[in-house]
Amino acid sequence: MLDLILKNGRIVDGTGNPWYLADVAIQGGRIAAIGRIDAEARQTIDVRQQVVSPGFIDGHCHSDLMIFDYPDSGIKLRQGVTR
């Protein structure tokens, strides 16, 4: 059983290719599959054509020291920055 399936997302994979509709399966904190997924999961979220993409690297920021005050970096995560 998978941990999570994101159904019907607009996949933007960062390669420069056009987006496409697909599901994303997550297992153990990692992407297990992308495509049409009919497996069972502990949780399924229908993202109804919202964009699903990898995280983004913030190559230029002025908030480097914020990590010391806010170690969970919630404000950055809400912007899609993961590294």
N, C-alpha and C positions, 0 to 999 in steps of 0.2 A: 504494500500500500504506500502510495506517495504521501508526502507531507502536505503539499499544496499544489493546486493547479490554478493558473490564471487563464481563464477561458476568453476567447474572442478578442485578443489584444491586437493592436497595430504594432507589429514588431519593427523596431528601428534598431538595427544591429550594429551601427557604427562603421560599416564597411563602405558607405556611400551608395549602396544599392537602394532602390525604392522600398518603402515599407510594405509589409504584407500581413494579412490576417492569419493568426495562429494562436495556439495554446502554448503555455509554458509550464512544464512540470518541475517542481522543486523537491529534492530529496536530500536530507542531511545538510541543508544550507547551500546546496549547489544546484545548478540547472541540470536536470536529468534528461530532459527531452524538449524539443520544440516541434510543433506540428499539430495535427489533429490527435488529441489524446483522449482515449476512452477509458482509461484506467480509473480505479478508485483512489480517492485521496481523503486525508483527514479533514481538509478544508478545500473548498472550491470557491473561487471568486470570479464572477462574470464581470470582466472589466469593460465590456461593451464598447469596443473599438477605441479605448483609451490607449495612449502610447505606452508600450513596454520596451524598455531599453536598458543597456548596461549603465552602470554609474558613470559619472563624468569626473574628470580630473580638473581641479581648479588650479590651472597653471599660473595664474596671476591673481593673488589676493592680498589684502592688507589686514587679514584677520588671523594670521598665523598663530598668534599668542592666545587666541580665544580658546584653543584646546585645553589650556591649563585651567581656565575658569569654568568651561563647559565641556567636560571630557566626552559626553555623548554626542556632541556636535549636532544637536537637533536642528538648528537653523540651517546648517550646511546640507544635512540629509534631505530636508524639505525642498531644497533647491536642486536635488539630484546629484550633489557632489559626494562621492564615496571615497576618494583618495586624495 
